[in-house]
């Protein structure tokens, strides 16, 4: 067993010893979902005031709504959420590369067969060059998607990894 696995096991034992939330119901009590980045510097519960059982939190590289759409549909259609908050962050790794860079890295480290698989799948790593625009793009993607009902409230946010503050990204005018 790795050191990380041992740490998980010990932490689980300690957590379970005083766990008293087994009564919580499956749907999130406050009926919202947060899409945010997998960056280890973000603690969504602490940073966004989420208590256990309040909300769904979907994390992926860059806090991509496109990548999260499967979870968003399940959250809304099967578990009753009615609001989505898209939260990206400053100093995000997704700002530092383009798809061609990731493809080159895969070829270099994993070899031609892995690179061929990316190419065959037309894989998009979903990097972005500008933070606020990327948030606005994701909000627009969700608002335009037929998979997200019109009554769902959608907003975009940027979390600052240096200060811990979160600010709202203004909505784009609808045309």
C-alpha positions as CSV (number, residue, x, y, z in Angstrom):
1,X,0.0,0.0,0.0
2,X,1.4,3.4,-1.0
3,X,1.9,6.2,1.6
4,X,-1.0,8.1,0.0
5,X,-3.3,5.1,0.4
6,X,-2.3,4.7,4.0
7,X,-3.0,8.4,4.6
8,X,-6.5,8.0,3.0
9,X,-7.2,5.0,5.1
10,X,-6.2,6.7,8.4
11,X,-8.0,9.9,7.5
12,X,-11.2,7.9,6.7
13,X,-11.0,6.1,10.1
14,X,-10.7,9.4,11.9
15,X,-13.5,11.1,9.9
16,X,-15.8,8.1,10.4
17,X,-15.3,8.1,14.1
18,X,-17.2,11.3,14.6
19,X,-19.3,11.2,11.4
20,X,-22.9,12.2,12.0
21,X,-24.2,13.1,8.6
22,X,-25.5,9.7,7.5
23,X,-29.1,11.1,7.5
24,X,-28.6,13.5,4.6
25,X,-30.7,12.9,1.6
26,X,-29.4,12.2,-1.9
27,X,-30.5,15.4,-3.7
28,X,-28.5,18.5,-2.7
29,X,-30.5,20.4,-0.1
30,X,-29.8,23.9,-1.7
31,X,-30.5,22.7,-5.3
32,X,-27.3,24.0,-6.9
33,X,-24.2,22.7,-8.6
34,X,-20.7,24.2,-8.8
35,X,-18.4,23.5,-11.7
36,X,-14.8,24.3,-10.7
37,X,-11.3,23.4,-11.4
38,X,-9.5,20.3,-9.9
39,X,-6.6,22.6,-8.8
40,X,-5.4,21.5,-5.4
41,X,-5.3,25.1,-4.1
42,X,-9.1,25.3,-4.2
43,X,-11.2,24.0,-1.3
44,X,-14.8,24.5,-2.7
45,X,-16.5,23.8,0.6
46,X,-14.5,26.4,2.5
47,X,-14.1,29.0,-0.3
48,X,-17.8,28.9,-1.5
49,X,-19.6,28.2,1.8
50,X,-20.8,24.8,0.9
51,X,-21.9,22.5,3.8
52,X,-22.1,18.8,3.4
53,X,-25.3,17.9,1.6
54,X,-25.8,21.5,0.2
55,X,-24.7,21.2,-3.4
56,X,-23.0,19.1,-6.1
57,X,-19.4,20.0,-6.9
58,X,-18.0,18.9,-10.2
59,X,-14.3,19.3,-10.6
60,X,-12.2,19.0,-13.7
61,X,-9.2,20.6,-15.4
62,X,-10.1,24.2,-15.9
63,X,-13.6,24.0,-14.4
64,X,-15.0,23.2,-17.9
65,X,-18.7,23.3,-18.3
66,X,-18.3,21.4,-21.5
67,X,-16.6,18.5,-19.7
68,X,-19.1,18.7,-16.9
69,X,-22.3,18.6,-19.0
70,X,-23.0,15.0,-18.3
71,X,-22.9,15.6,-14.5
72,X,-25.0,18.8,-14.9
73,X,-27.8,16.9,-16.8
74,X,-27.8,14.2,-14.1
75,X,-27.8,16.8,-11.3
76,X,-30.7,18.7,-12.8
77,X,-32.8,15.9,-14.3
78,X,-32.4,13.2,-11.7
79,X,-31.6,15.2,-8.6
80,X,-33.5,18.5,-8.9
81,X,-30.8,21.2,-9.0
82,X,-31.9,24.5,-10.5
83,X,-28.8,26.6,-10.5
84,X,-25.2,26.3,-11.8
85,X,-22.2,28.3,-10.8
86,X,-19.2,28.1,-13.0
87,X,-16.0,29.0,-11.1
88,X,-12.6,29.2,-12.8
89,X,-9.5,30.6,-11.0
90,X,-6.5,32.8,-11.4
91,X,-3.1,31.2,-12.1
92,X,-4.9,28.3,-13.8
93,X,-2.7,25.8,-15.7
94,X,-5.2,25.8,-18.6
95,X,-4.0,29.3,-19.4
96,X,-0.5,28.1,-20.0
97,X,-0.8,25.9,-23.1
98,X,-2.6,25.1,-26.4
99,X,-3.9,21.8,-27.6
100,X,-0.8,21.3,-29.8
101,X,1.4,21.6,-26.7
102,X,-0.5,18.9,-24.9
103,X,-0.5,16.7,-28.1
104,X,3.3,17.1,-28.3
105,X,3.7,16.3,-24.6
106,X,1.7,13.1,-25.0
107,X,3.7,12.0,-28.1
108,X,7.0,12.7,-26.2
109,X,6.0,11.0,-22.9
110,X,3.5,8.3,-24.0
111,X,4.5,7.6,-27.6
112,X,3.0,7.6,-31.0
113,X,0.2,5.2,-30.2
114,X,-1.1,7.5,-27.5
115,X,-0.7,10.5,-29.8
116,X,-2.6,8.6,-32.6
117,X,-5.5,7.9,-30.1
118,X,-5.8,11.6,-29.3
119,X,-5.8,12.5,-33.0
120,X,-8.3,9.8,-33.9
121,X,-10.6,11.1,-31.2
122,X,-10.0,14.7,-32.1
123,X,-9.4,15.2,-28.4
124,X,-9.7,18.8,-27.1
125,X,-7.9,19.5,-23.8
126,X,-10.1,22.7,-23.6
127,X,-7.3,25.2,-22.7
128,X,-8.2,28.9,-22.7
129,X,-6.1,32.0,-23.3
130,X,-8.2,34.5,-21.2
131,X,-9.8,33.8,-17.8
132,X,-12.9,36.0,-17.9
133,X,-13.7,35.1,-21.5
134,X,-13.4,31.4,-20.7
135,X,-15.9,31.9,-17.8
136,X,-18.3,33.8,-20.1
137,X,-17.9,31.2,-22.8
138,X,-18.9,28.4,-20.4
139,X,-21.9,30.4,-19.1
140,X,-23.0,31.0,-22.7
141,X,-22.5,27.3,-23.6
142,X,-24.8,26.3,-20.8
143,X,-27.4,28.9,-21.6
144,X,-27.4,27.9,-25.2
145,X,-27.5,24.2,-24.6
146,X,-30.8,22.3,-25.0
147,X,-29.6,20.1,-22.2
148,X,-30.0,22.9,-19.7
149,X,-33.6,24.1,-19.1
150,X,-34.2,27.9,-19.6
151,X,-35.4,28.3,-16.0
152,X,-32.0,27.2,-14.6
153,X,-30.0,30.1,-13.1
154,X,-26.4,30.2,-14.5
155,X,-23.6,32.5,-13.3
156,X,-19.9,32.7,-13.8
157,X,-17.2,33.5,-11.2
158,X,-13.4,33.8,-10.8
159,X,-11.7,32.6,-7.6
160,X,-8.4,34.3,-6.8
161,X,-5.9,31.7,-5.5
162,X,-3.7,34.3,-3.9
163,X,-6.4,36.2,-1.9
164,X,-9.1,33.5,-1.5
165,X,-11.7,36.0,-2.9
166,X,-14.3,35.2,-5.5
167,X,-15.8,37.7,-7.9
168,X,-18.6,37.5,-10.4
169,X,-18.0,37.7,-14.1
170,X,-20.6,40.0,-15.7
171,X,-23.1,38.4,-18.0
172,X,-22.6,39.0,-21.7
173,X,-25.5,40.8,-23.3
174,X,-27.9,38.4,-25.0
175,X,-28.4,39.1,-28.7
